[in-house]
Amino acid sequence: MTGSPGVLVLAATPIGRVADAPPRLAEELAGADVVAAEDTRRLKRLTTDLGVTVTGRVVSYFEGNESARTPQLLEALLAGERVLLVTDAGMPSVSDPGYRLVVAAVEHDVHVTAVPGPSAVLTALAVSGLPIDRFCFEGFLPRKAGERSRRLAGLAAEERTMVFFEAPHRTETALAAMAEAFGGDRPAAVCRELTKTHEEVRRGPLADLVAWAAEGVRGEVTVVVAGAVPAALVGDDPASLRAAVAEREAAGTSRKEAIVEVARLAGVPKREVYDLVHRGEGKS
C-alpha cells in the first residue's frame, strides 16, 4: 500500500450525443488505473467513439454487484490508485450506481472529485419552461400502485418544481397518478430523448399529457412538474382581496391580471374578486 490513498473520479457521460462529452472525460478514461463502468459494453462503444484507449483495468459496477464490488474498489483507492466511475448516461450516483462507493471513500478519507457534464435532470429543468429557482429531484416512482400513490400524496403540497425519471412503458400510468395526486390542471413537461435526434418536449396540464402518453411513449423519459401554489397567501375576506389587487396594481400589474392572480391565490372565483374591486371603487 502506498503512503497516501488514491482518487475517486465520478465522470459524467453523454445522455445522448457523444459530442456532448466533456473534454476531460477522454483524459480521465485514458489515465485511470481502474475504470468502473455500469455496462462495460457501452463503455467500449463510448471509448471507440471518443477515440480513447483505456490502459487501466476495466470492471463492471452496476446495481447487481454494487455491494460486492465496492470493497474491491475501495481497496484499490486505499492502495493509491485513481478509480474512474462512469455510468451509462449522466452523472454517477444520480439514480445510478455510485453512492455506496462515494460513502465508503469519504469514510476512509479518500479524495472524491468529479468531471461535470451532461445531466438529464438539469437539462429537463432548463427546457421545461417551469420555474427552476427551487427544485427537487425525486428519481423513479415506485412501480406498485399503492406505494406510488402514497409517494405522490406526500408531494402534493411540495412547492418546488419536481423532477422524475420514468420508463417509457410506465409514463402514462405515472402521469395519471400525478394528475390524481396533484390535479389535472397542474403544469408539467415530459422530456423525451433529450439531446438525441428524436428529442421531444411536451408541455401542458397533466391531464393533457396523460391523453398524449396514451398513444405510447418511446425512449428515455424525464418528467418535470410544477410545484404546488402556496396556500393561503391571500385572505378570502373582502378587505384582503381588495388590498391584494391594489398592491399588485401599484406594482405595475394590470387590473385584469391582478384579479386573476388574487382569485387563484385566495381560492375564490374571479368574478367575486372583480365585483369586490369595482364595488369598492363605487363607494369612493
Secondary structure, 3 states (H helix, E strand, C coil): CCCCCCEEEEECECCCCHHHCCHHHHHHHHHCCEEEECCHHHHHHHHHHHCCCCCCEEEECCCCCHHHHHHHHHHHHHCCCEEEEECCCECCCCCCCCHHHHHHHHHCCCEEEEECCCCHHHHHHHHHCCCCCCEEEEEECCCCHHHHHHHHHCCCCCCCEEEEEECHHHHHHHHHHHHHHHCCCCEEEEEECCCCCCCEEEEEEHHHHHHHHCCCCCCCEEEEECCCCCCCCCCCCHHHHHHHHHHHHHCCCCHHHHHHHHHHHHCCCHHHHHHHHHHHHHHC
